[in-house]
Amino acid sequence: MQGCITTRDLFTQARIIVSEFGPRAYFKCMYKCLLSRGTVTFLECVY
């Protein structure tokens, strides 16, 4: 388990992320993952 989010994870697990954390968290993760140059963990995105 690496704990990092990839763009693929965001697209394949979108339904779970939105249902558990809401659309705001999903779009925040999308924004950080797509625009960051380093690795991003899910907790960094959500909180």
Buried (B, 14 or more C-beta within 10 A) or exposed (E): EEEEBEEEBBEEBBEEBBEEBEEEBBBBBBEBBEEEEEEBEBEBBBE
